[in-house]
Amino acid sequence: MRRLMEVVRSGRVDLTPLLTHRFSLDQIAEGYRLLESEPAAS
């Protein structure tokens, strides 16, 4: 895990394609509602 975190920290891997939604902390309740209403990925 430490090795993986170092790869991420150093910028050798781009994780942005994994992000599907962006919410600020004050929008977290809205984010949970959205995720609950979306169908699960297969």
Secondary structure as UniProt FT lines:
FT   HELIX           2..9
FT   TURN            10..11
FT   HELIX           16..18
FT   HELIX           25..27
FT   HELIX           28..37
//
